[in-house]
Amino acid sequence: MQSFIINKNVQPNGDYEIHNATTGCMHMPLAVNQIPLGNHLTCYGAVSAARTAWANQRINGCFYCCNPCHTT
Ligand SMILES: [Zn+2]
């Protein structure tokens, strides 16, 4: 299992980005801006959890650390 977080600040393109806190990421937001998403086998689980919690927001995986889940 890996630990994921979502950046509580929206990106310029309107997405809320998910990062992998277990592997780390050079684009990880500041700790104060991280909302934990819990532990998931892959980023897909983290994206799914985030979409459940923030149904009206655009959720996307980080290009760098969650590339399989990066769509836009
Ligand atoms: Zn990342």
N, CA, C, O and the ligand as a Tripos MOL2 file, in Angstrom:
@<TRIPOS>MOLECULE
protein
  289   287    73     0     0
PROTEIN
NO_CHARGES

@<TRIPOS>ATOM
      1 N           0.8420   -1.1860    0.0000 N.3       1 MET1
      2 CA          0.0000    0.0000    0.0000 C.3       1 MET1
      3 C           0.8840    1.2450    0.0000 C.2       1 MET1
      4 O           1.9810    1.2570    0.5590 O.2       1 MET1
      5 N           0.3860    2.2550   -0.6250 N.am      2 GLN2
      6 CA          1.0980    3.5190   -0.6630 C.3       2 GLN2
      7 C           0.1740    4.6330   -0.1760 C.2       2 GLN2
      8 O          -1.0480    4.5580   -0.3090 O.2       2 GLN2
      9 N           0.7800    5.6470    0.3800 N.am      3 SER3
     10 CA          0.0350    6.7550    0.9560 C.3       3 SER3
     11 C          -0.0690    7.8870   -0.0730 C.2       3 SER3
     12 O           0.9140    8.2430   -0.7220 O.2       3 SER3
     13 N          -1.2700    8.4430   -0.2080 N.am      4 PHE4
     14 CA         -1.4910    9.5130   -1.1870 C.3       4 PHE4
     15 C          -2.0620   10.7400   -0.4960 C.2       4 PHE4
     16 O          -2.7240   10.6450    0.5380 O.2       4 PHE4
     17 N          -1.7930   11.8820   -1.0870 N.am      5 ILE5
     18 CA         -2.3610   13.1360   -0.5870 C.3       5 ILE5
     19 C          -2.9170   13.9120   -1.7790 C.2       5 ILE5
     20 O          -2.5530   13.6530   -2.9260 O.2       5 ILE5
     21 N          -3.7920   14.8550   -1.4960 N.am      6 ILE6
     22 CA         -4.2700   15.7510   -2.5540 C.3       6 ILE6
     23 C          -3.9300   17.1800   -2.1510 C.2       6 ILE6
     24 O          -4.0100   17.5570   -0.9810 O.2       6 ILE6
     25 N          -3.5490   17.9590   -3.1520 N.am      7 ASN7
     26 CA         -3.2400   19.3720   -2.9220 C.3       7 ASN7
     27 C          -4.5510   20.1300   -2.7650 C.2       7 ASN7
     28 O          -5.3980   20.1020   -3.6580 O.2       7 ASN7
     29 N          -4.7230   20.8110   -1.6240 N.am      8 LYS8
     30 CA         -5.9840   21.5180   -1.4100 C.3       8 LYS8
     31 C          -6.0780   22.7990   -2.2370 C.2       8 LYS8
     32 O          -7.1360   23.4240   -2.3110 O.2       8 LYS8
     33 N          -4.9700   23.1810   -2.8540 N.am      9 ASN9
     34 CA         -4.9970   24.3450   -3.7500 C.3       9 ASN9
     35 C          -5.1750   23.8820   -5.1860 C.2       9 ASN9
     36 O          -4.4910   22.9680   -5.6460 O.2       9 ASN9
     37 N          -6.0890   24.5150   -5.8830 N.am     10 VAL10
     38 CA         -6.3550   24.1250   -7.2610 C.3      10 VAL10
     39 C          -5.2060   24.5490   -8.1740 C.2      10 VAL10
     40 O          -4.5660   25.5790   -7.9570 O.2      10 VAL10
     41 N          -4.9610   23.7410   -9.1900 N.am     11 GLN11
     42 CA         -3.9380   24.0620  -10.1780 C.3      11 GLN11
     43 C          -4.4720   25.1170  -11.1530 C.2      11 GLN11
     44 O          -5.6810   25.3360  -11.2340 O.2      11 GLN11
     45 N          -3.5670   25.7670  -11.8920 N.am     12 PRO12
     46 CA         -4.0210   26.7980  -12.8430 C.3      12 PRO12
     47 C          -5.0210   26.2710  -13.8770 C.2      12 PRO12
     48 O          -5.8420   27.0340  -14.3860 O.2      12 PRO12
     49 N          -4.9560   24.9700  -14.1890 N.am     13 ASN13
     50 CA         -5.8740   24.4100  -15.1840 C.3      13 ASN13
     51 C          -7.1840   23.9230  -14.5790 C.2      13 ASN13
     52 O          -8.0150   23.3550  -15.2870 O.2      13 ASN13
     53 N          -7.3820   24.1400  -13.2690 N.am     14 GLY14
     54 CA         -8.6460   23.7640  -12.6370 C.3      14 GLY14
     55 C          -8.6420   22.4010  -11.9830 C.2      14 GLY14
     56 O          -9.6520   21.9990  -11.4060 O.2      14 GLY14
     57 N          -7.5400   21.6780  -12.0540 N.am     15 ASP15
     58 CA         -7.4550   20.3480  -11.4490 C.3      15 ASP15
     59 C          -6.9410   20.4220  -10.0090 C.2      15 ASP15
     60 O          -6.1580   21.3020   -9.6510 O.2      15 ASP15
     61 N          -7.4020   19.4790   -9.2060 N.am     16 TYR16
     62 CA         -6.7920   19.2130   -7.8930 C.3      16 TYR16
     63 C          -5.8910   18.0030   -8.0610 C.2      16 TYR16
     64 O          -6.3540   16.9380   -8.4710 O.2      16 TYR16
     65 N          -4.6300   18.1490   -7.7540 N.am     17 GLU17
     66 CA         -3.6530   17.1100   -8.0450 C.3      17 GLU17
     67 C          -3.3920   16.1920   -6.8570 C.2      17 GLU17
     68 O          -3.2960   16.6220   -5.7080 O.2      17 GLU17
     69 N          -3.2810   14.9040   -7.1910 N.am     18 ILE18
     70 CA         -2.9480   13.8730   -6.2050 C.3      18 ILE18
     71 C          -1.4720   13.5230   -6.3460 C.2      18 ILE18
     72 O          -0.9500   13.3900   -7.4530 O.2      18 ILE18
     73 N          -0.8030   13.3750   -5.1830 N.am     19 HIS19
     74 CA          0.6030   12.9820   -5.1730 C.3      19 HIS19
     75 C           0.8050   11.7500   -4.3050 C.2      19 HIS19
     76 O           0.0280   11.4750   -3.3900 O.2      19 HIS19
     77 N           1.8620   11.0200   -4.6130 N.am     20 ASN20
     78 CA          2.2280    9.8240   -3.8620 C.3      20 ASN20
     79 C           3.1830   10.2220   -2.7280 C.2      20 ASN20
     80 O           4.3300   10.5970   -2.9710 O.2      20 ASN20
     81 N           2.6910   10.1330   -1.4940 N.am     21 ALA21
     82 CA          3.4990   10.5530   -0.3380 C.3      21 ALA21
     83 C           4.4820    9.4730    0.0760 C.2      21 ALA21
     84 O           5.4040    9.7430    0.8450 O.2      21 ALA21
     85 N           4.3020    8.2540   -0.4190 N.am     22 THR22
     86 CA          5.2310    7.1710   -0.0840 C.3      22 THR22
     87 C           6.4990    7.2740   -0.9230 C.2      22 THR22
     88 O           7.6080    7.1870   -0.3980 O.2      22 THR22
     89 N           6.3300    7.4570   -2.2160 N.am     23 THR23
     90 CA          7.4990    7.5980   -3.0830 C.3      23 THR23
     91 C           8.0440    9.0190   -3.0300 C.2      23 THR23
     92 O           9.2080    9.2590   -3.3490 O.2      23 THR23
     93 N           7.1950    9.9570   -2.6260 N.am     24 GLY24
     94 CA          7.6040   11.3530   -2.6370 C.3      24 GLY24
     95 C           7.5310   11.9150   -4.0380 C.2      24 GLY24
     96 O           7.4190   11.1760   -5.0160 O.2      24 GLY24
     97 N           7.5980   13.2340   -4.1240 N.am     25 CYS25
     98 CA          7.4630   13.8930   -5.4180 C.3      25 CYS25
     99 C           8.0870   15.2720   -5.3110 C.2      25 CYS25
    100 O           7.9020   15.9720   -4.3160 O.2      25 CYS25
    101 N           8.8260   15.6560   -6.3400 N.am     26 MET26
    102 CA          9.4440   16.9700   -6.3010 C.3      26 MET26
    103 C           8.4120   18.0940   -6.4390 C.2      26 MET26
    104 O           8.7260   19.2670   -6.2350 O.2      26 MET26
    105 N           7.1830   17.7210   -6.7860 N.am     27 HIS27
    106 CA          6.1240   18.7170   -6.9250 C.3      27 HIS27
    107 C           5.1010   18.6170   -5.7950 C.2      27 HIS27
    108 O           3.9980   19.1560   -5.8890 O.2      27 HIS27
    109 N           5.4840   17.9240   -4.7360 N.am     28 MET28
    110 CA          4.6050   17.7920   -3.5710 C.3      28 MET28
    111 C           4.2790   19.1760   -3.0090 C.2      28 MET28
    112 O           5.1760   20.0020   -2.8380 O.2      28 MET28
    113 N           2.9930   19.4370   -2.7190 N.am     29 PRO29
    114 CA          2.6640   20.7340   -2.1140 C.3      29 PRO29
    115 C           3.1990   20.8320   -0.6900 C.2      29 PRO29
    116 O           3.5700   19.8240   -0.0880 O.2      29 PRO29
    117 N           3.2350   22.0230   -0.1680 N.am     30 LEU30
    118 CA          3.6360   22.2260    1.2190 C.3      30 LEU30
    119 C           2.7360   21.4030    2.1350 C.2      30 LEU30
    120 O           1.5660   21.1750    1.8280 O.2      30 LEU30
    121 N           3.2930   20.9590    3.2640 N.am     31 ALA31
    122 CA          2.5430   20.1130    4.1920 C.3      31 ALA31
    123 C           1.2090   20.7470    4.5730 C.2      31 ALA31
    124 O           0.2120   20.0430    4.7300 O.2      31 ALA31
    125 N           1.1840   22.0380    4.7170 N.am     32 VAL32
    126 CA         -0.0420   22.7250    5.1360 C.3      32 VAL32
    127 C          -1.1330   22.6310    4.0690 C.2      32 VAL32
    128 O          -2.3150   22.8030    4.3650 O.2      32 VAL32
    129 N          -0.7310   22.3580    2.8300 N.am     33 ASN33
    130 CA         -1.6890   22.2740    1.7260 C.3      33 ASN33
    131 C          -2.0410   20.8410    1.3450 C.2      33 ASN33
    132 O          -2.7480   20.6180    0.3620 O.2      33 ASN33
    133 N          -1.5530   19.8650    2.1150 N.am     34 GLN34
    134 CA         -1.8120   18.4610    1.8080 C.3      34 GLN34
    135 C          -3.0120   17.9370    2.5930 C.2      34 GLN34
    136 O          -3.1140   18.1330    3.8040 O.2      34 GLN34
    137 N          -3.9100   17.2700    1.8840 N.am     35 ILE35
    138 CA         -5.0140   16.5710    2.5400 C.3      35 ILE35
    139 C          -4.7830   15.0820    2.3190 C.2      35 ILE35
    140 O          -4.7250   14.6350    1.1740 O.2      35 ILE35
    141 N          -4.6500   14.2970    3.4010 N.am     36 PRO36
    142 CA         -4.3720   12.8680    3.2250 C.3      36 PRO36
    143 C          -5.5570   12.1230    2.6100 C.2      36 PRO36
    144 O          -6.7120   12.3700    2.9540 O.2      36 PRO36
    145 N          -5.2480   11.2170    1.7030 N.am     37 LEU37
    146 CA         -6.2770   10.3840    1.0560 C.3      37 LEU37
    147 C          -6.2210    8.9460    1.5510 C.2      37 LEU37
    148 O          -7.0040    8.1080    1.1030 O.2      37 LEU37
    149 N          -5.3100    8.6510    2.4680 N.am     38 GLY38
    150 CA         -5.1940    7.2940    2.9880 C.3      38 GLY38
    151 C          -4.2820    6.4430    2.1280 C.2      38 GLY38
    152 O          -3.5940    6.9330    1.2320 O.2      38 GLY38
    153 N          -4.2980    5.1530    2.4270 N.am     39 ASN39
    154 CA         -3.4200    4.2170    1.7320 C.3      39 ASN39
    155 C          -4.1800    3.4770    0.6440 C.2      39 ASN39
    156 O          -5.3060    3.0230    0.8450 O.2      39 ASN39
    157 N          -3.5400    3.3660   -0.5120 N.am     40 HIS40
    158 CA         -4.1530    2.7060   -1.6640 C.3      40 HIS40
    159 C          -3.0960    1.8830   -2.3810 C.2      40 HIS40
    160 O          -1.9030    2.1790   -2.3130 O.2      40 HIS40
    161 N          -3.5570    0.8360   -3.0740 N.am     41 LEU41
    162 CA         -2.6290   -0.0080   -3.8210 C.3      41 LEU41
    163 C          -1.9830    0.7730   -4.9490 C.2      41 LEU41
    164 O          -0.7840    0.6450   -5.1980 O.2      41 LEU41
    165 N          -2.7800    1.5820   -5.6290 N.am     42 THR42
    166 CA         -2.2800    2.3660   -6.7570 C.3      42 THR42
    167 C          -2.9250    3.7480   -6.7000 C.2      42 THR42
    168 O          -3.7970    4.0110   -5.8720 O.2      42 THR42
    169 N          -2.4850    4.6110   -7.5850 N.am     43 CYS43
    170 CA         -3.0650    5.9510   -7.6290 C.3      43 CYS43
    171 C          -4.5360    5.9140   -8.0270 C.2      43 CYS43
    172 O          -5.2800    6.8450   -7.7180 O.2      43 CYS43
    173 N          -4.9710    4.8430   -8.7150 N.am     44 TYR44
    174 CA         -6.3730    4.7750   -9.1240 C.3      44 TYR44
    175 C          -7.3040    4.7680   -7.9150 C.2      44 TYR44
    176 O          -8.3650    5.3920   -7.9270 O.2      44 TYR44
    177 N          -6.8830    4.0460   -6.8660 N.am     45 GLY45
    178 CA         -7.6800    4.0160   -5.6450 C.3      45 GLY45
    179 C          -7.7600    5.3830   -4.9960 C.2      45 GLY45
    180 O          -8.8070    5.7780   -4.4850 O.2      45 GLY45
    181 N          -6.6430    6.1050   -5.0190 N.am     46 ALA46
    182 CA         -6.6010    7.4390   -4.4280 C.3      46 ALA46
    183 C          -7.4860    8.4010   -5.2160 C.2      46 ALA46
    184 O          -8.1890    9.2250   -4.6300 O.2      46 ALA46
    185 N          -7.4510    8.2960   -6.5470 N.am     47 VAL47
    186 CA         -8.2920    9.1620   -7.3950 C.3      47 VAL47
    187 C          -9.7610    8.8760   -7.1260 C.2      47 VAL47
    188 O         -10.5770    9.7910   -7.0190 O.2      47 VAL47
    189 N         -10.0830    7.5980   -7.0180 N.am     48 SER48
    190 CA        -11.4640    7.2040   -6.7580 C.3      48 SER48
    191 C         -11.9500    7.7540   -5.4150 C.2      48 SER48
    192 O         -13.0660    8.2630   -5.3120 O.2      48 SER48
    193 N         -11.1030    7.6480   -4.3910 N.am     49 ALA49
    194 CA        -11.4710    8.1580   -3.0640 C.3      49 ALA49
    195 C         -11.6640    9.6700   -3.0980 C.2      49 ALA49
    196 O         -12.5920   10.2030   -2.4890 O.2      49 ALA49
    197 N         -10.7850   10.3450   -3.8120 N.am     50 ALA50
    198 CA        -10.8730   11.8020   -3.8860 C.3      50 ALA50
    199 C         -12.1260   12.2290   -4.6440 C.2      50 ALA50
    200 O         -12.7700   13.2120   -4.2790 O.2      50 ALA50
    201 N         -12.4720   11.4940   -5.6960 N.am     51 ARG51
    202 CA        -13.6720   11.8530   -6.4780 C.3      51 ARG51
    203 C         -14.9310   11.6130   -5.6770 C.2      51 ARG51
    204 O         -15.9380   12.2910   -5.8820 O.2      51 ARG51
    205 N         -14.8860   10.6470   -4.7620 N.am     52 THR52
    206 CA        -16.0250   10.4110   -3.8860 C.3      52 THR52
    207 C         -16.1630   11.5640   -2.8960 C.2      52 THR52
    208 O         -17.2690   12.0390   -2.6380 O.2      52 THR52
    209 N         -15.0360   12.0120   -2.3440 N.am     53 ALA53
    210 CA        -15.0510   13.0480   -1.3190 C.3      53 ALA53
    211 C         -15.3170   14.4360   -1.9130 C.2      53 ALA53
    212 O         -15.9630   15.2680   -1.2760 O.2      53 ALA53
    213 N         -14.8230   14.6850   -3.1240 N.am     54 TRP54
    214 CA        -14.9720   15.9980   -3.7650 C.3      54 TRP54
    215 C         -15.6030   15.8020   -5.1480 C.2      54 TRP54
    216 O         -14.9630   16.0120   -6.1780 O.2      54 TRP54
    217 N         -16.8680   15.3970   -5.1370 N.am     55 ALA55
    218 CA        -17.5460   14.9760   -6.3630 C.3      55 ALA55
    219 C         -17.6470   16.1040   -7.3870 C.2      55 ALA55
    220 O         -17.7430   15.8460   -8.5870 O.2      55 ALA55
    221 N         -17.6250   17.3420   -6.9230 N.am     56 ASN56
    222 CA        -17.8200   18.4450   -7.8560 C.3      56 ASN56
    223 C         -16.5160   19.0610   -8.3410 C.2      56 ASN56
    224 O         -16.5240   20.0670   -9.0500 O.2      56 ASN56
    225 N         -15.3930   18.4540   -7.9570 N.am     57 GLN57
    226 CA        -14.1020   19.0130   -8.3430 C.3      57 GLN57
    227 C         -13.4460   18.1520   -9.4170 C.2      57 GLN57
    228 O         -13.7670   16.9750   -9.5770 O.2      57 GLN57
    229 N         -12.5370   18.7590  -10.1350 N.am     58 ARG58
    230 CA        -11.7360   18.0130  -11.1020 C.3      58 ARG58
    231 C         -10.5120   17.4480  -10.3870 C.2      58 ARG58
    232 O          -9.6750   18.1940   -9.8790 O.2      58 ARG58
    233 N         -10.4220   16.1350  -10.3550 N.am     59 ILE59
    234 CA         -9.3390   15.4480   -9.6640 C.3      59 ILE59
    235 C          -8.4200   14.8320  -10.7080 C.2      59 ILE59
    236 O          -8.8870   14.2440  -11.6830 O.2      59 ILE59
    237 N          -7.1200   14.9650  -10.5050 N.am     60 ASN60
    238 CA         -6.1700   14.4370  -11.4810 C.3      60 ASN60
    239 C          -4.9160   13.9590  -10.7590 C.2      60 ASN60
    240 O          -4.5290   14.5070   -9.7270 O.2      60 ASN60
    241 N          -4.2970   12.9380  -11.3140 N.am     61 GLY61
    242 CA         -3.0300   12.4690  -10.7630 C.3      61 GLY61
    243 C          -1.8900   13.3530  -11.2270 C.2      61 GLY61
    244 O          -1.9200   13.9000  -12.3300 O.2      61 GLY61
    245 N          -0.8980   13.4860  -10.3880 N.am     62 CYS62
    246 CA          0.3030   14.2590  -10.7420 C.3      62 CYS62
    247 C           1.0230   13.5980  -11.9170 C.2      62 CYS62
    248 O           1.1690   12.3760  -11.9500 O.2      62 CYS62
    249 N           1.4640   14.3890  -12.8610 N.am     63 PHE63
    250 CA          2.1800   13.8670  -14.0390 C.3      63 PHE63
    251 C           3.4260   13.1010  -13.6170 C.2      63 PHE63
    252 O           3.7880   12.1100  -14.2520 O.2      63 PHE63
    253 N           4.0830   13.5460  -12.5570 N.am     64 TYR64
    254 CA          5.3900   13.0050  -12.1840 C.3      64 TYR64
    255 C           5.2910   11.7490  -11.3150 C.2      64 TYR64
    256 O           5.9520   10.7490  -11.5970 O.2      64 TYR64
    257 N           4.4690   11.7930  -10.2570 N.am     65 CYS65
    258 CA          4.4480   10.6600   -9.3300 C.3      65 CYS65
    259 C           3.2120    9.7730   -9.4970 C.2      65 CYS65
    260 O           3.1920    8.6610   -8.9700 O.2      65 CYS65
    261 N           2.1920   10.2270  -10.2090 N.am     66 CYS66
    262 CA          0.9850    9.4160  -10.4390 C.3      66 CYS66
    263 C           0.6900    9.4080  -11.9360 C.2      66 CYS66
    264 O          -0.4540    9.5920  -12.3490 O.2      66 CYS66
    265 N           1.7010    9.1990  -12.7260 N.am     67 ASN67
    266 CA          1.5600    9.3360  -14.1740 C.3      67 ASN67
    267 C           0.4450    8.4870  -14.7750 C.2      67 ASN67
    268 O          -0.2510    8.9640  -15.6710 O.2      67 ASN67
    269 N           0.2400    7.2240  -14.3120 N.am     68 PRO68
    270 CA         -0.8620    6.4220  -14.8900 C.3      68 PRO68
    271 C          -2.2250    7.0730  -14.6670 C.2      68 PRO68
    272 O          -3.1710    6.8020  -15.4050 O.2      68 PRO68
    273 N          -2.3260    7.9260  -13.6550 N.am     69 CYS69
    274 CA         -3.5930    8.5700  -13.3210 C.3      69 CYS69
    275 C          -3.6580   10.0090  -13.8160 C.2      69 CYS69
    276 O          -4.6080   10.7320  -13.5170 O.2      69 CYS69
    277 N          -2.6580   10.4160  -14.5630 N.am     70 HIS70
    278 CA         -2.6350   11.7800  -15.0800 C.3      70 HIS70
    279 C          -3.3940   11.8180  -16.3980 C.2      70 HIS70
    280 O          -3.0690   11.0790  -17.3260 O.2      70 HIS70
    281 N          -4.4080   12.6780  -16.4830 N.am     71 THR71
    282 CA         -5.2300   12.7000  -17.6880 C.3      71 THR71
    283 C          -5.1780   14.0110  -18.4330 C.2      71 THR71
    284 O          -5.3030   14.0270  -19.6570 O.2      71 THR71
    285 N          -4.9960   15.1130  -17.7250 N.am     72 THR72
    286 CA         -5.0330   16.3990  -18.4390 C.3      72 THR72
    287 C          -3.7750   17.2120  -18.1800 C.2      72 THR72
    288 O          -3.6380   18.3190  -18.7000 O.2      72 THR72
    289 ZN          3.5260   14.3790   -7.7140 Zn       73 ZN73
@<TRIPOS>BOND
     1     1     2 1
     2     2     3 1
     3     3     4 2
     4     3     5 am
     5     5     6 1
     6     6     7 1
     7     7     8 2
     8     7     9 am
     9     9    10 1
    10    10    11 1
    11    11    12 2
    12    11    13 am
    13    13    14 1
    14    14    15 1
    15    15    16 2
    16    15    17 am
    17    17    18 1
    18    18    19 1
    19    19    20 2
    20    19    21 am
    21    21    22 1
    22    22    23 1
    23    23    24 2
    24    23    25 am
    25    25    26 1
    26    26    27 1
    27    27    28 2
    28    27    29 am
    29    29    30 1
    30    30    31 1
    31    31    32 2
    32    31    33 am
    33    33    34 1
    34    34    35 1
    35    35    36 2
    36    35    37 am
    37    37    38 1
    38    38    39 1
    39    39    40 2
    40    39    41 am
    41    41    42 1
    42    42    43 1
    43    43    44 2
    44    43    45 am
    45    45    46 1
    46    46    47 1
    47    47    48 2
    48    47    49 am
    49    49    50 1
    50    50    51 1
    51    51    52 2
    52    51    53 am
    53    53    54 1
    54    54    55 1
    55    55    56 2
    56    55    57 am
    57    57    58 1
    58    58    59 1
    59    59    60 2
    60    59    61 am
    61    61    62 1
    62    62    63 1
    63    63    64 2
    64    63    65 am
    65    65    66 1
    66    66    67 1
    67    67    68 2
    68    67    69 am
    69    69    70 1
    70    70    71 1
    71    71    72 2
    72    71    73 am
    73    73    74 1
    74    74    75 1
    75    75    76 2
    76    75    77 am
    77    77    78 1
    78    78    79 1
    79    79    80 2
    80    79    81 am
    81    81    82 1
    82    82    83 1
    83    83    84 2
    84    83    85 am
    85    85    86 1
    86    86    87 1
    87    87    88 2
    88    87    89 am
    89    89    90 1
    90    90    91 1
    91    91    92 2
    92    91    93 am
    93    93    94 1
    94    94    95 1
    95    95    96 2
    96    95    97 am
    97    97    98 1
    98    98    99 1
    99    99   100 2
   100    99   101 am
   101   101   102 1
   102   102   103 1
   103   103   104 2
   104   103   105 am
   105   105   106 1
   106   106   107 1
   107   107   108 2
   108   107   109 am
   109   109   110 1
   110   110   111 1
   111   111   112 2
   112   111   113 am
   113   113   114 1
   114   114   115 1
   115   115   116 2
   116   115   117 am
   117   117   118 1
   118   118   119 1
   119   119   120 2
   120   119   121 am
   121   121   122 1
   122   122   123 1
   123   123   124 2
   124   123   125 am
   125   125   126 1
   126   126   127 1
   127   127   128 2
   128   127   129 am
   129   129   130 1
   130   130   131 1
   131   131   132 2
   132   131   133 am
   133   133   134 1
   134   134   135 1
   135   135   136 2
   136   135   137 am
   137   137   138 1
   138   138   139 1
   139   139   140 2
   140   139   141 am
   141   141   142 1
   142   142   143 1
   143   143   144 2
   144   143   145 am
   145   145   146 1
   146   146   147 1
   147   147   148 2
   148   147   149 am
   149   149   150 1
   150   150   151 1
   151   151   152 2
   152   151   153 am
   153   153   154 1
   154   154   155 1
   155   155   156 2
   156   155   157 am
   157   157   158 1
   158   158   159 1
   159   159   160 2
   160   159   161 am
   161   161   162 1
   162   162   163 1
   163   163   164 2
   164   163   165 am
   165   165   166 1
   166   166   167 1
   167   167   168 2
   168   167   169 am
   169   169   170 1
   170   170   171 1
   171   171   172 2
   172   171   173 am
   173   173   174 1
   174   174   175 1
   175   175   176 2
   176   175   177 am
   177   177   178 1
   178   178   179 1
   179   179   180 2
   180   179   181 am
   181   181   182 1
   182   182   183 1
   183   183   184 2
   184   183   185 am
   185   185   186 1
   186   186   187 1
   187   187   188 2
   188   187   189 am
   189   189   190 1
   190   190   191 1
   191   191   192 2
   192   191   193 am
   193   193   194 1
   194   194   195 1
   195   195   196 2
   196   195   197 am
   197   197   198 1
   198   198   199 1
   199   199   200 2
   200   199   201 am
   201   201   202 1
   202   202   203 1
   203   203   204 2
   204   203   205 am
   205   205   206 1
   206   206   207 1
   207   207   208 2
   208   207   209 am
   209   209   210 1
   210   210   211 1
   211   211   212 2
   212   211   213 am
   213   213   214 1
   214   214   215 1
   215   215   216 2
   216   215   217 am
   217   217   218 1
   218   218   219 1
   219   219   220 2
   220   219   221 am
   221   221   222 1
   222   222   223 1
   223   223   224 2
   224   223   225 am
   225   225   226 1
   226   226   227 1
   227   227   228 2
   228   227   229 am
   229   229   230 1
   230   230   231 1
   231   231   232 2
   232   231   233 am
   233   233   234 1
   234   234   235 1
   235   235   236 2
   236   235   237 am
   237   237   238 1
   238   238   239 1
   239   239   240 2
   240   239   241 am
   241   241   242 1
   242   242   243 1
   243   243   244 2
   244   243   245 am
   245   245   246 1
   246   246   247 1
   247   247   248 2
   248   247   249 am
   249   249   250 1
   250   250   251 1
   251   251   252 2
   252   251   253 am
   253   253   254 1
   254   254   255 1
   255   255   256 2
   256   255   257 am
   257   257   258 1
   258   258   259 1
   259   259   260 2
   260   259   261 am
   261   261   262 1
   262   262   263 1
   263   263   264 2
   264   263   265 am
   265   265   266 1
   266   266   267 1
   267   267   268 2
   268   267   269 am
   269   269   270 1
   270   270   271 1
   271   271   272 2
   272   271   273 am
   273   273   274 1
   274   274   275 1
   275   275   276 2
   276   275   277 am
   277   277   278 1
   278   278   279 1
   279   279   280 2
   280   279   281 am
   281   281   282 1
   282   282   283 1
   283   283   284 2
   284   283   285 am
   285   285   286 1
   286   286   287 1
   287   287   288 2
@<TRIPOS>SUBSTRUCTURE
     1 MET1         2 RESIDUE 1 A MET
     2 GLN2         6 RESIDUE 1 A GLN
     3 SER3        10 RESIDUE 1 A SER
     4 PHE4        14 RESIDUE 1 A PHE
     5 ILE5        18 RESIDUE 1 A ILE
     6 ILE6        22 RESIDUE 1 A ILE
     7 ASN7        26 RESIDUE 1 A ASN
     8 LYS8        30 RESIDUE 1 A LYS
     9 ASN9        34 RESIDUE 1 A ASN
    10 VAL10       38 RESIDUE 1 A VAL
    11 GLN11       42 RESIDUE 1 A GLN
    12 PRO12       46 RESIDUE 1 A PRO
    13 ASN13       50 RESIDUE 1 A ASN
    14 GLY14       54 RESIDUE 1 A GLY
    15 ASP15       58 RESIDUE 1 A ASP
    16 TYR16       62 RESIDUE 1 A TYR
    17 GLU17       66 RESIDUE 1 A GLU
    18 ILE18       70 RESIDUE 1 A ILE
    19 HIS19       74 RESIDUE 1 A HIS
    20 ASN20       78 RESIDUE 1 A ASN
    21 ALA21       82 RESIDUE 1 A ALA
    22 THR22       86 RESIDUE 1 A THR
    23 THR23       90 RESIDUE 1 A THR
    24 GLY24       94 RESIDUE 1 A GLY
    25 CYS25       98 RESIDUE 1 A CYS
    26 MET26      102 RESIDUE 1 A MET
    27 HIS27      106 RESIDUE 1 A HIS
    28 MET28      110 RESIDUE 1 A MET
    29 PRO29      114 RESIDUE 1 A PRO
    30 LEU30      118 RESIDUE 1 A LEU
    31 ALA31      122 RESIDUE 1 A ALA
    32 VAL32      126 RESIDUE 1 A VAL
    33 ASN33      130 RESIDUE 1 A ASN
    34 GLN34      134 RESIDUE 1 A GLN
    35 ILE35      138 RESIDUE 1 A ILE
    36 PRO36      142 RESIDUE 1 A PRO
    37 LEU37      146 RESIDUE 1 A LEU
    38 GLY38      150 RESIDUE 1 A GLY
    39 ASN39      154 RESIDUE 1 A ASN
    40 HIS40      158 RESIDUE 1 A HIS
    41 LEU41      162 RESIDUE 1 A LEU
    42 THR42      166 RESIDUE 1 A THR
    43 CYS43      170 RESIDUE 1 A CYS
    44 TYR44      174 RESIDUE 1 A TYR
    45 GLY45      178 RESIDUE 1 A GLY
    46 ALA46      182 RESIDUE 1 A ALA
    47 VAL47      186 RESIDUE 1 A VAL
    48 SER48      190 RESIDUE 1 A SER
    49 ALA49      194 RESIDUE 1 A ALA
    50 ALA50      198 RESIDUE 1 A ALA
    51 ARG51      202 RESIDUE 1 A ARG
    52 THR52      206 RESIDUE 1 A THR
    53 ALA53      210 RESIDUE 1 A ALA
    54 TRP54      214 RESIDUE 1 A TRP
    55 ALA55      218 RESIDUE 1 A ALA
    56 ASN56      222 RESIDUE 1 A ASN
    57 GLN57      226 RESIDUE 1 A GLN
    58 ARG58      230 RESIDUE 1 A ARG
    59 ILE59      234 RESIDUE 1 A ILE
    60 ASN60      238 RESIDUE 1 A ASN
    61 GLY61      242 RESIDUE 1 A GLY
    62 CYS62      246 RESIDUE 1 A CYS
    63 PHE63      250 RESIDUE 1 A PHE
    64 TYR64      254 RESIDUE 1 A TYR
    65 CYS65      258 RESIDUE 1 A CYS
    66 CYS66      262 RESIDUE 1 A CYS
    67 ASN67      266 RESIDUE 1 A ASN
    68 PRO68      270 RESIDUE 1 A PRO
    69 CYS69      274 RESIDUE 1 A CYS
    70 HIS70      278 RESIDUE 1 A HIS
    71 THR71      282 RESIDUE 1 A THR
    72 THR72      286 RESIDUE 1 A THR
    73 ZN73       289 GROUP 0 **** ****
